Amino acid sequence: MSYIEIKTRKVIDATLAQKIIDKGTVGSILTTGKITKQAKALFNSADLAWAENIPESEFMEREAQEEG
């Protein structure tokens, strides 16, 4: 079963991207930071969805909604 991996890093580079891909269970990546061009290419090749520059407040609001 695949899951969404959330990273609160400034940059996801190709090395980290490959480690995420190698897990074999990640279906998509969300990060509050940037994803390098090389990392994006790796994610695209592995058919993983990705989104960058997501404000941390988006996660906090969602968490509050789920609890309520």
LORODREN-435013 format. One record per residue (C-alpha): residue number from 1; residue in three letters; x, y, z. Coordinates in steps of 0.5 Angstrom, whole numbers. Example, Ala and Ser with C-alpha at 12.3 -4.5 7.8 and 13.67 -1.06 7.14 Angstrom:
2
+-----+-----+-------+-------+-------+
:   k :   r :     x :     y :     z :
+-----+-----+-------+-------+-------+
:   1 : ala :    25 :    -9 :    16 :
:   2 : ser :    27 :    -2 :    14 :
+-----+-----+-------+-------+-------+
END
This chain:
68
+-----+-----+-------+-------+-------+
:   k :   r :     x :     y :     z :
+-----+-----+-------+-------+-------+
:   1 : met :     0 :     0 :     0 :
:   2 : ser :     3 :     7 :    -2 :
:   3 : tyr :     3 :    13 :     2 :
:   4 : ile :     4 :    20 :     2 :
:   5 : glu :    11 :    22 :     5 :
:   6 : ile :    11 :    29 :     8 :
:   7 : lys :    18 :    33 :     9 :
:   8 : thr :    19 :    39 :    12 :
:   9 : arg :    26 :    40 :     9 :
:  10 : lys :    29 :    46 :     6 :
:  11 : val :    31 :    42 :     0 :
:  12 : ile :    30 :    35 :    -3 :
:  13 : asp :    36 :    33 :    -7 :
:  14 : ala :    37 :    27 :   -12 :
:  15 : thr :    40 :    23 :    -6 :
:  16 : leu :    34 :    24 :    -2 :
:  17 : ala :    29 :    23 :    -7 :
:  18 : gln :    33 :    16 :    -9 :
:  19 : lys :    32 :    14 :    -2 :
:  20 : ile :    25 :    16 :    -2 :
:  21 : ile :    24 :    12 :    -8 :
:  22 : asp :    28 :     6 :    -6 :
:  23 : lys :    23 :     5 :     0 :
:  24 : gly :    18 :     3 :    -5 :
:  25 : thr :    12 :     5 :    -1 :
:  26 : val :    11 :    12 :    -3 :
:  27 : gly :     6 :    14 :    -8 :
:  28 : ser :     7 :    22 :    -7 :
:  29 : ile :    11 :    27 :    -4 :
:  30 : leu :     9 :    34 :    -1 :
:  31 : thr :    15 :    39 :     2 :
:  32 : thr :    15 :    45 :     5 :
:  33 : gly :    21 :    47 :     2 :
:  34 : lys :    24 :    46 :    -5 :
:  35 : ile :    25 :    40 :   -10 :
:  36 : thr :    31 :    40 :   -14 :
:  37 : lys :    31 :    39 :   -22 :
:  38 : gln :    34 :    33 :   -21 :
:  39 : ala :    30 :    30 :   -16 :
:  40 : lys :    24 :    32 :   -20 :
:  41 : ala :    26 :    28 :   -25 :
:  42 : leu :    27 :    22 :   -21 :
:  43 : phe :    20 :    23 :   -18 :
:  44 : asn :    17 :    23 :   -25 :
:  45 : ser :    21 :    17 :   -27 :
:  46 : ala :    19 :    13 :   -22 :
:  47 : asp :    12 :    16 :   -23 :
:  48 : leu :    11 :    19 :   -16 :
:  49 : ala :     7 :    25 :   -15 :
:  50 : trp :    10 :    31 :   -12 :
:  51 : ala :     9 :    38 :    -9 :
:  52 : glu :    13 :    43 :    -6 :
:  53 : asn :    13 :    50 :    -3 :
:  54 : ile :     7 :    48 :     1 :
:  55 : pro :     6 :    52 :     7 :
:  56 : glu :     6 :    49 :    14 :
:  57 : ser :     0 :    52 :    16 :
:  58 : glu :    -4 :    48 :    11 :
:  59 : phe :    -2 :    42 :    15 :
:  60 : met :    -4 :    45 :    22 :
:  61 : glu :   -11 :    47 :    19 :
:  62 : arg :   -12 :    40 :    16 :
:  63 : glu :   -10 :    37 :    23 :
:  64 : ala :   -14 :    41 :    27 :
:  65 : gln :   -20 :    40 :    22 :
:  66 : glu :   -19 :    32 :    23 :
:  67 : glu :   -19 :    33 :    30 :
:  68 : gly :   -25 :    37 :    31 :
+-----+-----+-------+-------+-------+
END
